[in-house]
Amino acid sequence: MLMFTAWFPPAIIAVVSFIFLMIYYLDPSVLSGVSCFVMLLCLADYLVPALAPRIFGSSKTTEQQQRFHEICSNLVKTRRRIVGWWKRLFTFKEEKPKMYFMTMLCSLAVIAWIGQQVHNLLLTYLIVSCFLLFPGLNKHGIISKYAGMAKREVNKLLKHKEKKNE
């Protein structure tokens, strides 16, 4: 298996940037944009099966099977995390409905304000870029590092708040 991981992030950003620059420059209508997107999906559906074996080789090894199993298990873990967060959200709603209401109201107001301040295409570009770079960031431990830092800060704030209440 070839190791191209060093150039994956710049390649992803370059492709996404090119696509979004073309969308910005051409400024297509919604119907034209959807049509072009579906056309690109059809083109990829046709070309990827034909070109992938030539580029990456067609031999199936146990390493590839193990990688496939790892990807599938990661997808299952991600689904479980999302369902867990969803259940926690509804538990929070049932246990503290006023706090849930205020948290949701404030969060959605902030998101609406950001949506008003920043152009939709730029927001979409940032979301798509983060979504595509997320697996690599997660694999290198960057996500867990910053999530851990955020958890520690939230815990410090909560402990500080508890000390004030005592």
One Martini backbone bead per residue (centre of mass of N, CA, C, O) as a GRO file, in nm:
protein
  166
    1MET     BB    1   0.096   0.036   0.023
    2LEU     BB    2   0.064   0.363  -0.024
    3MET     BB    3   0.217   0.669   0.106
    4PHE     BB    4   0.019   0.985   0.097
    5THR     BB    5  -0.036   1.149   0.369
    6ALA     BB    6   0.135   1.416   0.336
    7TRP     BB    7  -0.067   1.523   0.081
    8PHE     BB    8  -0.369   1.519   0.161
    9PRO     BB    9  -0.448   1.795   0.287
   10PRO     BB   10  -0.366   1.978   0.045
   11ALA     BB   11  -0.544   1.829  -0.162
   12ILE     BB   12  -0.814   1.875  -0.030
   13ILE     BB   13  -0.802   2.184  -0.018
   14ALA     BB   14  -0.760   2.228  -0.323
   15VAL     BB   15  -1.021   2.098  -0.425
   16VAL     BB   16  -1.223   2.256  -0.252
   17SER     BB   17  -1.131   2.536  -0.342
   18PHE     BB   18  -1.186   2.503  -0.641
   19ILE     BB   19  -1.487   2.444  -0.622
   20PHE     BB   20  -1.564   2.708  -0.465
   21LEU     BB   21  -1.450   2.906  -0.673
   22MET     BB   22  -1.636   2.815  -0.903
   23ILE     BB   23  -1.898   2.882  -0.762
   24TYR     BB   24  -1.836   3.180  -0.718
   25TYR     BB   25  -1.776   3.260  -1.013
   26LEU     BB   26  -2.043   3.134  -1.152
   27ASP     BB   27  -2.306   3.153  -0.995
   28PRO     BB   28  -2.522   2.937  -0.965
   29SER     BB   29  -2.797   2.800  -0.964
   30VAL     BB   30  -2.953   2.561  -0.797
   31LEU     BB   31  -3.017   2.375  -1.036
   32SER     BB   32  -2.732   2.381  -1.160
   33GLY     BB   33  -2.577   2.282  -0.912
   34VAL     BB   34  -2.720   2.010  -0.880
   35SER     BB   35  -2.661   1.906  -1.163
   36CYS     BB   36  -2.348   1.914  -1.142
   37PHE     BB   37  -2.322   1.733  -0.895
   38VAL     BB   38  -2.455   1.480  -1.022
   39MET     BB   39  -2.259   1.465  -1.258
   40LEU     BB   40  -2.006   1.413  -1.083
   41LEU     BB   41  -2.110   1.153  -0.953
   42CYS     BB   42  -2.139   0.994  -1.218
   43LEU     BB   43  -1.845   1.019  -1.303
   44ALA     BB   44  -1.728   0.880  -1.051
   45ASP     BB   45  -1.890   0.615  -1.083
   46TYR     BB   46  -1.741   0.548  -1.354
   47LEU     BB   47  -1.420   0.602  -1.294
   48VAL     BB   48  -1.327   0.468  -1.027
   49PRO     BB   49  -1.349   0.160  -1.102
   50ALA     BB   50  -1.141   0.193  -1.343
   51LEU     BB   51  -0.889   0.352  -1.192
   52ALA     BB   52  -0.815   0.227  -0.914
   53PRO     BB   53  -0.658  -0.036  -0.997
   54ARG     BB   54  -0.430   0.124  -1.151
   55ILE     BB   55  -0.330   0.296  -0.905
   56PHE     BB   56  -0.353   0.073  -0.644
   57GLY     BB   57  -0.434  -0.190  -0.722
   58SER     BB   58  -0.594  -0.532  -0.712
   59SER     BB   59  -0.485  -0.649  -0.463
   60LYS     BB   60  -0.580  -0.861  -0.196
   61THR     BB   61  -0.521  -0.811   0.139
   62THR     BB   62  -0.508  -0.836   0.473
   63GLU     BB   63  -0.454  -0.537   0.518
   64GLN     BB   64  -0.707  -0.436   0.369
   65GLN     BB   65  -0.910  -0.592   0.541
   66GLN     BB   66  -0.827  -0.463   0.808
   67ARG     BB   67  -0.888  -0.171   0.721
   68PHE     BB   68  -1.187  -0.219   0.661
   69HIS     BB   69  -1.258  -0.308   0.949
   70GLU     BB   70  -1.169  -0.042   1.084
   71ILE     BB   71  -1.366   0.143   0.937
   72CYS     BB   72  -1.626   0.002   1.029
   73SER     BB   73  -1.577   0.035   1.336
   74ASN     BB   74  -1.564   0.346   1.328
   75LEU     BB   75  -1.853   0.387   1.227
   76VAL     BB   76  -1.989   0.251   1.468
   77LYS     BB   77  -1.869   0.437   1.687
   78THR     BB   78  -1.985   0.700   1.573
   79ARG     BB   79  -2.280   0.621   1.595
   80ARG     BB   80  -2.277   0.574   1.904
   81ARG     BB   81  -2.199   0.863   1.979
   82ILE     BB   82  -2.441   1.005   1.853
   83VAL     BB   83  -2.656   0.852   2.015
   84GLY     BB   84  -2.546   0.937   2.291
   85TRP     BB   85  -2.583   1.241   2.255
   86TRP     BB   86  -2.885   1.229   2.198
   87LYS     BB   87  -2.965   1.103   2.473
   88ARG     BB   88  -2.843   1.328   2.650
   89LEU     BB   89  -3.020   1.553   2.544
   90PHE     BB   90  -3.294   1.422   2.639
   91THR     BB   91  -3.216   1.399   2.934
   92PHE     BB   92  -3.172   1.700   2.977
   93LYS     BB   93  -3.464   1.777   2.902
   94GLU     BB   94  -3.601   1.612   3.134
   95GLU     BB   95  -3.435   1.720   3.387
   96LYS     BB   96  -3.373   2.030   3.239
   97PRO     BB   97  -3.579   2.226   3.069
   98LYS     BB   98  -3.481   2.521   3.115
   99MET     BB   99  -3.184   2.478   3.046
  100TYR     BB  100  -3.233   2.364   2.766
  101PHE     BB  101  -3.379   2.606   2.648
  102MET     BB  102  -3.153   2.818   2.694
  103THR     BB  103  -2.927   2.671   2.545
  104MET     BB  104  -3.066   2.648   2.271
  105LEU     BB  105  -3.131   2.946   2.230
  106CYS     BB  106  -2.839   3.051   2.243
  107SER     BB  107  -2.709   2.869   2.030
  108LEU     BB  108  -2.901   2.947   1.792
  109ALA     BB  109  -2.840   3.250   1.804
  110VAL     BB  110  -2.540   3.229   1.740
  111ILE     BB  111  -2.571   3.082   1.470
  112ALA     BB  112  -2.746   3.301   1.337
  113TRP     BB  113  -2.538   3.527   1.361
  114ILE     BB  114  -2.317   3.392   1.198
  115GLY     BB  115  -2.494   3.359   0.940
  116GLN     BB  116  -2.517   3.676   0.901
  117GLN     BB  117  -2.196   3.749   0.893
  118VAL     BB  118  -2.152   3.500   0.705
  119HIS     BB  119  -2.108   3.356   0.424
  120ASN     BB  120  -2.240   3.069   0.303
  121LEU     BB  121  -1.998   2.969   0.132
  122LEU     BB  122  -1.788   2.988   0.358
  123LEU     BB  123  -1.925   2.801   0.558
  124THR     BB  124  -1.934   2.556   0.371
  125TYR     BB  125  -1.630   2.536   0.327
  126LEU     BB  126  -1.551   2.493   0.626
  127ILE     BB  127  -1.722   2.242   0.675
  128VAL     BB  128  -1.606   2.062   0.452
  129SER     BB  129  -1.311   2.076   0.535
  130CYS     BB  130  -1.347   1.962   0.822
  131PHE     BB  131  -1.485   1.698   0.739
  132LEU     BB  132  -1.238   1.595   0.559
  133LEU     BB  133  -1.010   1.637   0.799
  134PHE     BB  134  -1.104   1.477   1.052
  135PRO     BB  135  -0.972   1.192   1.028
  136GLY     BB  136  -0.676   1.294   1.042
  137LEU     BB  137  -0.697   1.447   1.310
  138ASN     BB  138  -0.786   1.198   1.471
  139LYS     BB  139  -0.543   1.008   1.407
  140HIS     BB  140  -0.327   1.233   1.532
  141GLY     BB  141  -0.481   1.359   1.807
  142ILE     BB  142  -0.600   1.653   1.786
  143ILE     BB  143  -0.888   1.629   1.886
  144SER     BB  144  -0.832   1.507   2.169
  145LYS     BB  145  -0.657   1.734   2.271
  146TYR     BB  146  -0.872   1.972   2.246
  147ALA     BB  147  -1.099   1.830   2.398
  148GLY     BB  148  -0.943   1.803   2.663
  149MET     BB  149  -0.901   2.106   2.706
  150ALA     BB  150  -1.201   2.179   2.714
  151LYS     BB  151  -1.282   1.999   2.952
  152ARG     BB  152  -1.094   2.129   3.161
  153GLU     BB  153  -1.218   2.414   3.143
  154VAL     BB  154  -1.506   2.335   3.220
  155ASN     BB  155  -1.431   2.209   3.494
  156LYS     BB  156  -1.314   2.467   3.614
  157LEU     BB  157  -1.573   2.633   3.594
  158LEU     BB  158  -1.749   2.444   3.765
  159LYS     BB  159  -1.574   2.452   4.022
  160HIS     BB  160  -1.584   2.757   4.056
  161LYS     BB  161  -1.893   2.770   4.086
  162GLU     BB  162  -1.916   2.580   4.334
  163LYS     BB  163  -1.743   2.759   4.527
  164LYS     BB  164  -1.935   3.005   4.516
  165ASN     BB  165  -2.194   2.849   4.629
  166GLU     BB  166  -2.053   2.769   4.921
   0.00000   0.00000   0.00000
